[in-house]
Amino acid sequence: MVSSDDLKTRRWVGWAVLASAFVLVNFHRVSTGVLAEHLARAFDTTGSELGLLHASFFYIYAPLQLVAGVLADQKGTRRVAGAGSFVMALGVLWFAASGTYVSGFASRALVGLGGSVIYIATLRYCANWFRADEFATVTGLTLSASALGGLVATTPLAVAVADLGWRASLLAVGVAGLGVTVAVVLVVRDSPAQAGLAPVADAADPPDLTFAEVLDNARVVLRERETWIMGLMLFFAIGTNFTVMGLWGVPYLVHAYDLSVRTASLYTLAGNAGLLFGSPVMGWLSDRLGRRTGLIVAAGLLYTLAYAGIALTGTPPLAYVGAAFFGVMFLLGGFLLSYTVVKERHAGETSGTATGAINAMGFFGGAVLPGVMGVALDVYWTGETVAGSRIYTLLGYRVAFAIATASGLVALGCALWLHRRT
């Protein structure tokens, strides 16, 4: 007889393997912050070109989120996550060997292609293996685990790059990705039944859908006005945070405060630590209180104020910058409660499609905003370069953070509209 302890152990082992793959996804999303000056020299880029190189990950990642939801609903987590992890690892190995901007752009886009399916496939796994009243909590833990990737992409990556070079460091990460792929294939199963275990009470049944039914589900999800409101909110919240933490945060600290890259990376490390704690805390609090949209509104207000403090002063005390970076990533966990909101609005067989739709819109922000901020910074380029990297004025960085503040205001407006509607 299979005990409940066997089920709990098996589901957490499978989750840990998938979370490891998601750790690597988040590493690649934000690693360009530490690598910015190395990439600018290696590929001889302007600020806007560097922004586009960073965003190439999201050009593929964002539109495939809806496709990822469809695939996860139809093909299951094991196949989708295994294939995605493998493609992502190949892209990293190619990027590490790239000698031209075009090759770097294409290989980073391939990393985005592989990484695009990991999170939604993991949510599909969680819907099958965990009770409905556990979903927000385990989703928060998944996002918290991904924050480890962001942590590794800060000071640890800066140390590795200083000792080994950026190419050798990324080659090692690519090899690790191949190891995670093997673990996904060997360990993960789509449902308890496939692992020889009894189904979880109140968990979603694995869908068995025709392609026509999948398209019908997508139409139902995209017809809802709330889907677009949550997507727009995530466009600005996710896009802004991954632009600041993943690209311009470290150069801002280096140029505005005359810090080394290694020291500046400690502040983006603090930011990723915010996501590490924020997602599970917000998920737990939401499940405990039985509230979703009210917490999203509160997170949106504080998030906007944190960015406004940097935009208004330019060089606030470094302690404020560290607290603001931690805060905006912690509060991102509040915005991400929208995944639970959209899941609760739709039947179990469409949960992957629904979460994929708003996730796609969110990461489309990660594709657009790096270039927008890069163009703003290029306008305020001093005309100087140091070791091949452009030097931007403090006013340029203030304009970039003003863009982040405006994005927060739009996200807050969406959160208020959603709260009123629901």
Number of C-alpha atoms within 10 A of each C-alpha: 5 9 9 12 9 11 19 13 11 19 21 16 14 22 24 17 21 30 24 20 33 27 24 27 27 24 23 24 27 26 23 25 27 30 21 24 22 18 21 20 15 16 20 16 20 18 26 19 20 25 25 22 28 31 32 25 27 28 22 23 28 25 20 24 32 25 20 30 31 28 22 30 26 19 18 22 31 23 17 24 30 25 18 23 29 22 20 30 28 19 22 27 22 21 24 20 15 19 12 12 18 12 15 24 20 18 25 29 25 25 30 28 25 26 32 32 29 27 28 29 31 28 25 27 28 27 27 27 31 22 16 20 13 17 23 28 23 22 24 26 22 25 23 25 24 24 29 22 24 31 27 19 28 32 21 16 23 25 16 15 19 13 11 12 14 18 16 16 18 24 19 13 18 23 14 14 24 18 15 22 23 14 17 26 17 13 16 24 22 22 26 19 14 11 15 11 16 14 18 20 12 14 19 22 15 22 19 13 16 10 11 9 13 21 14 13 21 21 12 15 23 16 10 11 12 20 22 17 19 26 26 20 29 28 26 27 31 24 25 28 24 26 29 24 28 30 27 25 24 29 27 24 22 17 17 16 15 12 15 13 23 19 16 25 28 18 25 31 23 23 29 33 21 25 29 27 21 27 31 24 20 26 26 20 17 21 17 11 9 9 14 23 22 16 21 27 22 16 22 27 18 17 28 22 16 21 23 22 18 22 21 14 10 19 18 13 11 12 10 14 22 17 15 24 27 24 23 29 28 26 27 23 26 29 28 27 23 25 22 21 20 20 20 13 15 17 13 21 22 25 29 32 33 30 28 30 29 29 30 26 26 26 30 26 27 31 26 21 27 30 21 17 26 23 19 21 26 19 13 16 19 13 10 10 11 9 9 16 20 21 20 23 17 18 16 22 27 21 18 24 24 20 20 27 24 16 22 27 21 18 29 25 17 23 28 18 16 21 15 10 10 9
